[in-house]
Amino acid sequence: MPARILDGNKIRDEILSELRTEIDALKKAGIVPGLAAVLVGENPASQIYVRSKVKTCESLGLFSEKITPAATSTTEEMLALVDQLNKRDDIDGILVQLPLPPQVDSKKVLEAVSPAKDVDGFHPVNIGYLVSGRPGLVPCTPAGVMEIIKRSGTPLKGARAVVVGRSDIVGKPTAMLMMHEHATITICHSRTRDLPGVAREGDILVAAIGKAAMVTGDFIKPGAVVIDVGQNVLKTAEEVKKIYHDPTEALKKLEAKGQVLIGDCQPEDAMEKAGAFTPVPGGVGPLTITMLMVNTVKAARERRGKTQ
């Protein structure tokens, strides 16, 4: 029996509907949550991401401002900009789109963002809150992973959960969030001995290693819940044929769109062995921007709700 598909688009729509109710209540209290999106330079992928974030703000009735410093901006200029945004009362969330140009010290810039406005959840203060189990702004993709797990009825208490990938943005925060829900966590990476064997112990398997279709059937415990965080692009027929057992549909997609989006899991293996599975696209992806909106509203409530 094929795996149950965990539909990220459906979960996104549920959360946005709940969020609209909250935004309406805030507006009645005279609070309009505001997000500043800082986009430096001309990176095409970054432009697409920022555009969709601003568009989502508009659809929810949030205030948003796109700020586009020159690609030649220095660290000092970026720090001055962040300082201005920290001081503005109409801005609740500051999003600095990565990557920044090579001459800019990204860590310095991200750490200059006020923790109360750090809607990406990357600031050391918010990471510290996450580790110690205190309320704060949580990184968006891990928060989305948790929403999928909870809203799909997957029990976390006492479950064995394996996270493949140890990045600061996804792997580590996801593991922390699951641990706070009383799951038993193993974090793996490319140097883990017998990686497939360790991954197979997971009732819940989170694939976040950043390599197309690396997680094959060998990694999956039969009936496990598999959350695929990967976003990898295949651009040639050779790549598609190498990864898919039956490449027919993927090749049609490649011909129509010029690329195929695939996660870190081999999708046919996951469909065959898992009990439930997040597809790529349409799984974790739609939740990332949604949780950014949740964080912006939360930041507005925390910052301004307390002063009302």
C-alpha positions as CSV (number, residue, x, y, z in Angstrom):
1,M,0.0,0.0,0.0
2,P,1.5,3.4,-1.0
3,A,2.3,6.0,1.6
4,R,-0.2,8.5,2.7
5,I,0.7,11.9,1.2
6,L,1.1,14.7,3.8
7,D,-0.2,17.7,1.8
8,G,1.7,20.8,2.8
9,N,-0.6,23.1,0.7
10,K,-3.6,21.9,2.7
11,I,-1.8,22.5,6.0
12,R,-0.6,25.9,4.8
13,D,-4.2,27.0,4.0
14,E,-5.4,25.9,7.4
15,I,-2.7,27.9,9.2
16,L,-3.3,31.0,7.0
17,S,-7.0,30.8,7.7
18,E,-6.3,30.8,11.5
19,L,-3.7,33.6,11.0
20,R,-6.3,35.9,9.2
21,T,-8.5,35.7,12.3
22,E,-5.6,36.7,14.5
23,I,-4.6,39.5,12.2
24,D,-8.2,40.9,12.1
25,A,-8.2,40.9,16.0
26,L,-4.9,42.7,16.1
27,K,-6.1,45.3,13.5
28,K,-9.2,46.0,15.7
29,A,-6.7,46.8,18.5
30,G,-4.9,49.2,16.2
31,I,-2.0,46.9,15.4
32,V,-0.9,46.2,11.8
33,P,2.0,43.7,11.8
34,G,4.9,44.9,9.6
35,L,7.7,43.0,7.8
36,A,10.8,44.5,6.3
37,A,12.4,42.3,3.6
38,V,16.0,43.3,2.8
39,L,17.3,42.1,-0.5
40,V,20.9,43.0,-1.5
41,G,22.0,42.6,-5.1
42,E,20.4,40.8,-8.0
43,N,20.4,37.1,-7.0
44,P,17.4,35.7,-9.1
45,A,16.5,32.9,-6.6
46,S,16.5,35.5,-3.8
47,Q,14.3,37.9,-5.8
48,I,11.7,35.1,-6.3
49,Y,11.8,34.2,-2.5
50,V,11.4,37.9,-1.5
51,R,8.6,38.5,-4.0
52,S,6.6,35.6,-2.8
53,K,7.1,36.7,0.9
54,V,5.9,40.2,0.1
55,K,3.0,38.8,-1.9
56,T,1.9,36.6,1.0
57,C,2.1,39.6,3.4
58,E,-0.3,41.5,1.0
59,S,-2.7,38.6,0.8
60,L,-3.0,38.6,4.6
61,G,-3.3,42.3,5.0
62,L,0.1,42.8,6.7
63,F,2.3,45.8,6.1
64,S,5.5,44.9,4.2
65,E,8.4,46.9,2.8
66,K,11.0,45.7,0.4
67,I,14.4,47.3,0.8
68,T,17.0,46.8,-1.9
69,P,20.5,48.0,-1.0
70,A,23.1,48.0,-3.8
71,A,25.2,44.8,-4.4
72,T,28.3,46.9,-3.5
73,S,26.9,47.6,0.1
74,T,29.5,47.2,2.9
75,T,29.0,45.5,6.3
76,E,28.9,48.9,7.9
77,E,26.1,50.1,5.6
78,M,24.1,47.0,6.2
79,L,24.6,47.3,10.0
80,A,23.4,51.0,9.8
81,L,20.3,49.8,7.8
82,V,19.5,47.1,10.4
83,D,19.9,49.6,13.2
84,Q,17.3,51.9,11.5
85,L,14.8,49.0,11.1
86,N,15.3,48.0,14.7
87,K,14.3,51.5,15.8
88,R,11.2,51.7,13.6
89,D,8.0,50.9,15.5
90,D,5.9,50.0,12.3
91,I,8.4,47.1,11.6
92,D,7.8,44.0,13.7
93,G,9.9,41.5,11.6
94,I,13.2,42.0,9.8
95,L,14.1,39.5,7.2
96,V,17.6,39.7,5.7
97,Q,17.6,37.5,2.6
98,L,20.6,35.2,2.3
99,P,23.1,34.9,0.7
100,L,24.6,38.4,1.2
101,P,27.4,39.6,-1.2
102,P,30.8,38.2,-0.3
103,Q,32.2,41.5,1.1
104,V,29.4,41.6,3.7
105,D,29.9,39.8,7.1
106,S,26.6,37.9,7.2
107,K,26.9,36.7,10.8
108,K,27.5,40.3,12.0
109,V,24.5,41.5,10.1
110,L,22.1,38.8,11.3
111,E,23.3,39.2,14.9
112,A,22.6,42.9,14.6
113,V,18.8,42.2,14.1
114,S,16.9,42.8,17.3
115,P,15.9,39.3,18.7
116,A,12.4,40.6,19.1
117,K,12.2,41.3,15.3
118,D,14.2,38.2,14.2
119,V,11.4,36.5,12.3
120,D,13.9,34.0,10.7
121,G,14.7,32.7,14.2
122,F,18.5,32.7,13.5
123,H,19.6,35.1,16.2
124,P,21.8,33.5,19.0
125,V,19.3,34.7,21.6
126,N,16.4,33.0,19.8
127,I,18.5,29.8,19.3
128,G,19.2,29.9,23.0
129,Y,15.5,30.2,23.8
130,L,14.9,27.2,21.6
131,V,17.5,25.1,23.2
132,S,16.3,25.9,26.7
133,G,12.7,25.4,25.8
134,R,11.6,29.0,26.4
135,P,9.2,30.8,24.0
136,G,10.9,32.7,21.2
137,L,10.9,33.1,17.4
138,V,11.6,29.6,15.9
139,P,13.3,29.1,12.5
140,C,10.6,28.8,9.9
141,T,11.3,25.5,8.1
142,P,11.6,23.5,11.4
143,A,8.4,25.2,12.7
144,G,6.7,24.0,9.4
145,V,8.0,20.5,9.9
146,M,6.4,20.4,13.4
147,E,3.1,21.7,12.0
148,I,3.0,18.9,9.4
149,I,3.9,16.2,12.1
150,K,1.3,17.5,14.6
151,R,-1.5,18.2,12.1
152,S,-1.1,14.8,10.4
153,G,-1.8,13.1,13.8
154,T,1.7,11.7,14.1
155,P,2.5,11.1,17.8
156,L,5.8,12.5,19.0
157,K,5.8,11.4,22.7
158,G,8.2,8.5,23.0
159,A,8.7,8.2,19.3
160,R,12.2,7.5,17.8
161,A,13.0,10.3,15.5
162,V,16.0,10.5,13.2
163,V,17.1,13.7,11.6
164,V,19.5,13.3,8.6
165,G,21.4,16.6,8.4
166,R,22.9,18.9,11.1
167,S,22.5,22.4,9.7
168,D,21.9,25.3,12.1
169,I,18.9,26.4,9.9
170,V,17.0,23.0,9.7
171,G,18.6,19.9,11.2
172,K,19.5,21.1,14.7
173,P,16.4,23.2,15.4
174,T,14.1,20.5,14.1
175,A,15.7,18.0,16.5
176,M,15.4,20.4,19.4
177,L,11.7,21.0,18.7
178,M,11.0,17.3,18.5
179,M,12.9,16.7,21.7
180,H,10.8,19.3,23.6
181,E,7.8,17.2,22.5
182,H,9.3,14.1,24.2
183,A,10.6,12.3,21.1
184,T,13.9,10.4,21.3
185,I,16.3,12.0,18.8
186,T,19.2,10.9,16.7
187,I,21.0,13.5,14.5
188,C,22.9,12.0,11.6
189,H,25.2,13.4,9.0
190,S,27.4,12.4,6.0
191,R,30.0,10.9,8.4
192,T,27.6,8.8,10.5
193,R,28.7,5.1,10.5
194,D,26.1,2.9,8.8
195,L,23.9,5.9,8.0
196,P,21.1,3.8,6.4
197,G,21.0,1.5,9.4
198,V,20.8,4.4,11.9
199,A,18.1,6.1,9.8
200,R,16.0,2.9,9.7
201,E,15.5,3.1,13.5
202,G,13.3,6.2,13.0
203,D,9.5,6.0,13.5
204,I,9.9,9.6,12.1
205,L,12.6,10.3,9.6
206,V,13.5,13.9,8.6
207,A,15.7,14.2,5.5
208,A,17.5,17.5,5.5
209,I,21.0,16.7,4.1
210,G,20.8,18.8,0.9
211,K,21.6,16.1,-1.6
212,A,19.1,14.9,-4.2
213,A,17.5,11.5,-3.5
214,M,20.3,10.5,-1.1
215,V,17.7,8.9,1.3
216,T,16.8,5.7,-0.5
217,G,14.6,2.7,0.6
218,D,17.5,1.4,2.7
219,F,17.1,4.4,5.1
220,I,13.4,3.9,5.7
221,K,11.8,1.8,8.4
222,P,8.6,0.2,6.9
223,G,5.6,2.4,7.9
224,A,7.7,5.3,9.1
225,V,6.6,9.0,8.7
226,V,9.1,10.5,6.3
227,I,9.5,14.3,6.2
228,D,11.5,15.5,3.1
229,V,12.9,19.0,3.6
230,G,15.2,18.9,0.5
231,Q,14.8,21.3,-2.5
232,N,17.1,20.1,-5.3
233,V,16.8,20.9,-9.0
234,L,17.5,18.4,-11.8
235,K,18.2,20.1,-15.1
236,T,19.2,17.2,-17.5
237,A,17.6,14.0,-18.7
238,E,20.7,12.1,-17.5
239,E,20.2,13.4,-13.9
240,V,16.6,12.4,-14.0
241,K,17.3,8.9,-15.4
242,K,20.0,8.3,-12.7
243,I,17.6,9.0,-9.8
244,Y,14.2,7.7,-10.9
245,H,13.4,4.0,-11.2
246,D,10.7,4.9,-13.8
247,P,11.6,8.4,-15.1
248,T,8.7,8.7,-17.6
249,E,6.7,11.3,-15.6
250,A,9.8,13.2,-14.4
251,L,11.1,13.4,-18.0
252,K,7.7,14.9,-19.2
253,K,8.0,17.5,-16.4
254,L,11.6,18.3,-17.4
255,E,10.5,18.8,-21.0
256,A,7.6,21.1,-20.0
257,K,9.3,23.1,-17.3
258,G,13.1,22.8,-18.0
259,Q,13.7,21.4,-14.6
260,V,12.5,18.9,-12.0
261,L,12.3,19.7,-8.3
262,I,13.2,16.7,-6.1
263,G,13.8,16.3,-2.4
264,D,16.5,14.5,-0.4
265,C,14.5,11.3,-0.6
266,Q,14.2,9.0,-3.5
267,P,10.4,9.6,-4.0
268,E,9.4,6.1,-5.4
269,D,11.2,4.4,-2.5
270,A,9.6,6.6,0.0
271,M,6.1,6.0,-1.5
272,E,6.7,2.3,-1.3
273,K,8.2,2.0,2.2
274,A,6.9,4.9,4.3
275,G,3.5,5.0,6.1
276,A,3.3,8.7,5.3
277,F,5.4,11.0,3.2
278,T,5.8,14.8,2.3
279,P,6.1,15.2,-1.4
280,V,8.5,17.7,-3.1
281,P,7.1,20.0,-4.3
282,G,4.0,20.5,-2.1
283,G,5.2,19.2,1.3
284,V,7.4,21.2,3.6
285,G,8.1,24.0,1.1
286,P,4.7,25.8,1.4
287,L,5.0,25.9,5.2
288,T,8.3,27.9,5.2
289,I,6.8,31.3,4.1
290,T,3.6,30.5,6.1
291,M,5.7,30.2,9.4
292,L,7.5,33.4,8.5
293,M,4.0,35.1,8.5
294,V,3.2,33.4,11.8
295,N,6.5,34.7,13.3
296,T,5.7,38.2,12.1
297,V,2.3,38.2,13.7
298,K,3.8,36.7,16.9
299,A,6.5,39.4,17.0
300,A,3.9,42.1,16.6
301,R,1.7,40.6,19.4
302,E,4.7,40.3,21.7
303,R,6.3,43.7,20.9
304,R,3.2,45.8,20.6
305,G,0.5,43.8,22.3
306,K,2.2,44.2,25.6
307,T,2.2,48.0,25.3
308,Q,-1.5,48.3,24.3
